[in-house]
Amino acid sequence: MYIILSLVVILFVVYYFFTRQEQMGQVPSGLRLERMSGTATYKNGAFDNLSVTPSLSEDDNYFNVLKNFLFGKEKRNEPTDEIPHIQTDLHSLPLDSNLLVWFGHSSYYLQLDGKRFLIDPVFSGAASPLPGSVKAFAGANTYGVDDMPEIDYLVISHDHWDHLDYKTILGLKNKVKQVITGLGVGSHFELWGYDPKVITELYWHESADLSPSFKITATPARHFSGRLLTRNNTLWASYVLQTPTAKLFLGGDSGYDTHFKQIGEQYGPFDLAILENGQYNKSWKYIHMMPEEVVQASQDLNATKFFPVHSSKFSLALHPWDEPLIRVSKEANLKQVPLITPKIGEVVYLNQNQLFEQWWVGKN
């Protein structure tokens, strides 16, 4: 009995100190919490989605999900070869070029009409607070903070570990002029030493004028938030980014729903939609799209072309690492919807029509 009691106490102490690490972030309070409480979807201490959104599908449960992850026949597979990548010198890219550079998963860099944007950067090589877990694939984490030029706008979709990386955010502190994120997420940035004056937090359909002819609007997504066990105490979002010459949709994590059509009708059409495509499973179909739904979402948004991200760096689901790109490419070809599929680090010139190879083929 004493041994069991001692183990319980030890586990409690470990959990207590683990959850109080600075990397866990900070719960919103004060005026920030008051502002959150005044929004339409903040209820009983948490944000909600526009549609009823179960964490798991009705025919599944957490026990089965855990069992499948540990013992199921459907096994996660990682590439046996290094992920193909190009090491581009971002500092030398002409600032008058409109371009995109992807860093794997949901991290990418944009140059648009003379401004630099960085979205959901994760450069630490992991997507989990647990040491040694959820490591990046070989070749998928070749960029770091030192490779980034000065950033005009750091855009964060939500506070999950694979989108808001503590070590990366600390390293970028002196390079970022302004942070754009969802309501409540600024509490983490303030804890981590960012000046509140550089943090702009938006609720869905709120806009910020970044500079003359530059505007960003937070739009709905169907997902959730949370750094550990507490969920939905900060907002998750997608964004509409309008510049003098382009309009982009920055997707963030989302399950498929009617919000894509509504955003397309209200804010579209878009020159490019960047949509999450990966880490899906029928068990959590409400919070992550299947590849075929990603293609449909791009059509709903009325996007000229789309870029599928959220794959090729971390294994957070049971599907093979290359399946998201295989399925989304097949569906896009079937529906004749233009998509771009650059390698990690490859420069995408947004004002040009480029051809991209299927670099994932034969890399299992």
GUFIRO-845237 format. One record per residue (C-alpha): z, y, x. Coordinates in steps of 0.001 Angstrom, whole numbers, padded with zeros to 6 digits, always signed. Each point is the difference from the previous one (the first is absolute). Layout:
ZYX...
***
This chain:
+000000+000000+000000+000918+002407+002820-003289-000764+001753-002019+000711-003147+001947+003200-000646-000538+001119+003602-003751-000616-000275-000150+002011-003231+001855+002886+001652-002274-000120+003062-003120+000006-002169+001331+002932-002014+000776+001996+003157-003453-000734+001465-001679+001018-003256+002128+003145-000257-000949+001283+003444-003607-001173-000267-000593+001944-003222+001507+003137+001518-002486+000248+002824-001893+003294+000089-003333-001810-000411+001021-000963-003547-000365+003611-001047+002086+002064-002374+000521-000070-003760-001176+003217-001705+002764+002345-001132+000750+003589-000946-002866+002245-001069-002526-002707+000846+001679-002423-002383+000163+002701-002677-003730+000527+000301-000623-003752-000205+002204-000282-003080-002137+002581-001782-003206-002037+000218-001439-002124-002798+000224-003376+001781+003442+000251+001634+002461-001912-002153+003432-001499+000692-000146+000835+003689-003500-001325+000714-003664+000879-000364-002179-002105-002275-003717-000703-000319-002211+001306-002788-000518-003551-001277+002515-002818-000218-000132-001512+003483+001958-003214+000678+000702-000730+003664-001312-003514-000568-002409-001462-002511+001525-001434-003149-000606-003618+001054+001774+000270+003359+003413+000715+001490+001511+000971+003362+001141-003564+000749-003570-001303-000284-001372+002862+002087+002519-000668+002774-000677-003747-000173-003757+000594+000319+000504+002282+002988+002157-002548+001772-001369-003375-001090-003108+000485-002129-003373-001574+000695-001572+003448-000050+000660+001162+003554-000349+003435+001475-002476-000072+002835-000388+002462+002828-003075+000576+002156-000297-002297+002982-001986+002649+001858+000970+003583+000702-000941+002383-002817-003150+001876+001085+000783+003625+000751-001341+003086+001735+002202+002353+001995-001236+003442-001010+001337+003113+001730+001087+002018-003035+000786+003045+002128-003649+000358+000979-001522-000228-003489-001723+003284-000945+002150+001702-002625-003072+001136-001943-000939-003639-000749+001094-001554-003290+001161-003492+000915+002452-002837-000562+001653-002407+002442+001915-003007-001323+002982-001497+001863+000360-003189-002055+001915-000632-003229+000376+003360-001809+000136+002352+002989-002924+002334+000650-000959+003366+001441-002256+002538-001683-001760+003088+001293-001261+002125-002868-001435+003486+000311+002026+000817+003090+003329-001513-001121+001679-003158+001241+001692-002417-002409+002005-003139+000808+000788-002435-002809+002792-002632-000050+000148-000546+003791+001721-003195+001174-000202-000303+003793+003212-001896+000838-001724-003390-000183+002121-001264-002894+000357+000525-003747+003615-001027-000498+003497+001161+001024+000856-003542+001119-000563-000459+003754-002866-002335+000825-001378-000194-003538-003343+001073-001543-001642+000720+003330-003482+001477+000302-002897-002319+000819-001288+000017+003567-002426+002894+000434+001145+001755-003185+002624+002296+001540-001787+001682+002899+000639+003573-001168+003252+001879+000326+001546+003425-000367-001326+001154+003373-003560-000679-001188+000370+002465-002869-001062+003625+000369+001942+002772-001736+000079-000845-003726-000365+002704-002633+001071-002237-002906+001906-003274+000070-000468-001704-003387+002366-002797-001105-000729-002038-003135+003453-001615-000364+002987-001135+002021-000638-003730+000487+000254-001177+003607-003723-000688+000346-000765+003617-000984+002980+002001+001286+000885-001111+003531+003205+001444+001423-000943-000166+003681-003422+001488-000630+001358+002843-002127+002571+000878+002681-002686+000007+002678-002305+002247-002016+002642+002654-000721-001318+002537+002510-003653-000617-000880+000131+000449-003777-000350+003432-001587+000593-001051-003618+001048-003152-001886-001406-000817-003444+001755-002774-001911+001347-001153-003344+003069+001473-001637+003175-001271+001649-001571-001316+003215+000833+003261+001754+003628-001139+000140-000976-002523+002692-001854+002628+002013+002948+002392-000095+002351-002744+001224-002449-000684+002833+000044+003602+001184-002967+001621-001735+000366+003621-001059+000138+000158-003829-002427+002934+000187-002834-002288+001152+000544-002595-002749-001936+000238-003273+001015-002502-002694-002211-000464-003038+000376-001636-003375-003052-001532-001696-002615+002655-000830+001771+002651+002054-002191+001737+002582+000502+001829+003278-002421+002561+001396-000077-000930+003666-002202+002839+001225-003004+001884-001399-002228-002507-001850+002296-002950+000904+002019-001560-002814+001878-003267-000406+001189-001416-003330+002381-002916-000453-001281-002460-002591+001485-003151-001555+000061-003438+001575+001369-003246-001436+002503-001189+002549+003642+000482+001056+002060+001340+002900+003116-000700+002052+001092-000547+003593+002250-003019-000657+001648-001310-003188+000085+003238-002002-003347+000496-001724-001862+002940-001481+002335+002816+001058-003007+001818+001525-003499+000489-001386-003152-001936+000945-003327+001796-000340-003707+000174+000609-001693+003284+000902-003077+002048-000764-001002+001953+003104-002424+002891-000514-001472+001822+003007-002758+002622+000193-002684-002689+000216+001534-003310-001129+002209-001666-002575+001860-003193+000899+002310-002350-001867+002841-001352+002167+001202-003036-001882+003379-001192+001234+001290-003352-001252-000789-000688-003661-000643-002684-002522-003041+000401-002203+000453+002024-003187-001544+002720-002137+001195+002757+002352-003070-000463+002207-002310+000817-002886+002160+002960-001000+000047+001368+003547-003769-000410+000250-000522+001898-003241+002455+002774+000869-000653+000499+003713-003195-001864+000918-002599-000674+001086+001052-000860+003562-002020-000101+003193+002256-002789+001259+002827-002077-001489+002402-001714+002401+001555-002925-001891+002616-002618+000875-001555-003471+000275+002289-002666+001364+003506-001530-000153-000721-001067-003580+001015-003052-001992-000259-000975-003665+003827-000025-000038+000128+003764+000656-003329+000954-001594+001493+003055-001724+000844+001818+003244-002894-001018+002285-003651-000267-001006-002146-003060+000490-003160+000788+002032-002229-000145-003075+002254+002564-001691-000330+002278+003033-003757+000179-000580+000594+000748-003670+002493+002717+000903-002601+001696+002201-002378+000000-002951+002699+001338-002317+000603+002834+002440-003708+000803+000107-000038-000242+003793-003247+000172+001931+001386-002595+002426+003356-001568+000764+001976-001240+002969+002269-003070-000482+003195+000187+002090+003438-001734-000021-001234-003006+001979-000687-001270+003535+003289+000994+001667+002985-001678-001683+000548-003212-001946+001980+000960-003110-001514-002484-002451-001140-003628-000110-003742+000568+000110-002051-000472+003196-000150+003208+002044-003772+000402-000448-000171-000894-003703+000404+003602-001260-003114+001134+001880-001979-003104-000931+000737+000358-003709-000348+003773-000262-003316-000030+001891-001367-002745-002241+001010+001852-003174-001313+003346+001250-003338-001600+000855-000133-001700-003409+000633+003285-001812-002052+002029+002499+002902+002298+000802-000215+001605+003480+002969-000662+002283+000839+000684+003628+001630-002587+002270+000609+001483+003457+001832-001741+002808+003422+001304+000956-000640+003128+002055-003662+000330-000931-001047+003542-000891-001364+000355-003521-002088+003152-000345+000468+001017-003614-003180+002051-000212-002192-002841+001251-001141-003367-001323+001262-002563+002488-000495-003737+000118+003100-002113+000638+000018-003574+001229+002102-002728-001601+002278-000048+003017+002531-002363-001647-002450-002918-000180+000873-002813+002408+003370+001461+000997+002237-002676-001565
***
